[in-house]
Amino acid sequence: MERTGFEPFGEQLVSAPDTQPRSRTSKLLLRAGTGLFWSLVAGIVLARAAFFEPGIYDGFSRVASLAKSLIF
């Protein structure tokens, strides 16, 4: 007998095997989308590492220390 899961309000939960793509096309699209997503993530991280300027936030620390001295 198959176990059926219910959420607290009585709605039937979809089991994990039902959510997997069944056709070859949907599996291919899933892999292509996942690959595109992670390649964009890697590209953004590498671009930020390549164009990072270490002193860009120095102005903020001066403003924060000024605000701290005015408050306390």
C-alpha positions as CSV (number, residue, x, y, z in Angstrom):
1,M,0.0,0.0,0.0
2,E,1.3,3.4,-0.9
3,R,1.7,6.1,1.7
4,T,0.1,9.3,0.9
5,G,1.3,12.5,2.6
6,F,-1.0,15.3,3.8
7,E,-0.2,18.8,4.9
8,P,-1.7,20.2,8.1
9,F,-4.8,21.6,6.3
10,G,-5.6,18.3,4.6
11,E,-4.3,18.9,1.1
12,Q,-2.7,15.9,-0.4
13,L,1.1,16.3,-1.0
14,V,2.6,15.3,-4.3
15,S,5.1,12.5,-3.9
16,A,8.7,12.9,-5.1
17,P,8.5,10.4,-8.0
18,D,5.5,12.3,-9.5
19,T,7.6,15.6,-9.7
20,Q,10.4,14.1,-11.9
21,P,10.3,14.9,-15.6
22,R,9.1,11.9,-17.6
23,S,9.9,12.7,-21.2
24,R,13.4,13.0,-22.8
25,T,12.7,16.6,-23.9
26,S,11.8,17.7,-20.4
27,K,14.9,16.1,-19.0
28,L,17.0,17.8,-21.6
29,L,15.4,21.2,-20.9
30,L,15.9,20.7,-17.2
31,R,19.6,20.0,-17.7
32,A,20.0,22.9,-20.1
33,G,18.3,25.3,-17.7
34,T,20.4,24.1,-14.8
35,G,23.6,24.4,-16.8
36,L,22.7,27.9,-18.0
37,F,21.9,29.0,-14.4
38,W,25.2,27.7,-13.0
39,S,27.2,29.1,-15.8
40,L,25.7,32.5,-15.2
41,V,26.5,32.2,-11.5
42,A,30.1,31.3,-12.2
43,G,30.4,34.2,-14.7
44,I,29.0,36.7,-12.2
45,V,31.4,35.5,-9.5
46,L,34.4,35.5,-11.8
47,A,33.5,39.0,-13.1
48,R,33.2,40.4,-9.6
49,A,36.5,38.8,-8.7
50,A,38.2,40.3,-11.8
51,F,36.8,43.8,-11.4
52,F,36.8,44.1,-7.6
53,E,38.2,47.4,-6.2
54,P,39.4,47.0,-2.6
55,G,39.0,50.6,-1.6
56,I,35.4,51.1,-2.9
57,Y,33.8,50.9,0.5
58,D,36.2,53.2,2.4
59,G,33.8,56.1,2.1
60,F,31.1,54.1,3.8
61,S,33.3,53.2,6.7
62,R,34.1,56.9,7.2
63,V,30.4,57.9,7.1
64,A,29.6,55.0,9.5
65,S,32.3,56.1,12.0
66,L,31.1,59.7,11.8
67,A,27.6,58.6,12.5
68,K,28.7,56.5,15.4
69,S,30.6,59.4,16.9
70,L,27.6,61.7,16.6
71,I,25.2,59.1,18.2
72,F,27.4,57.9,21.0
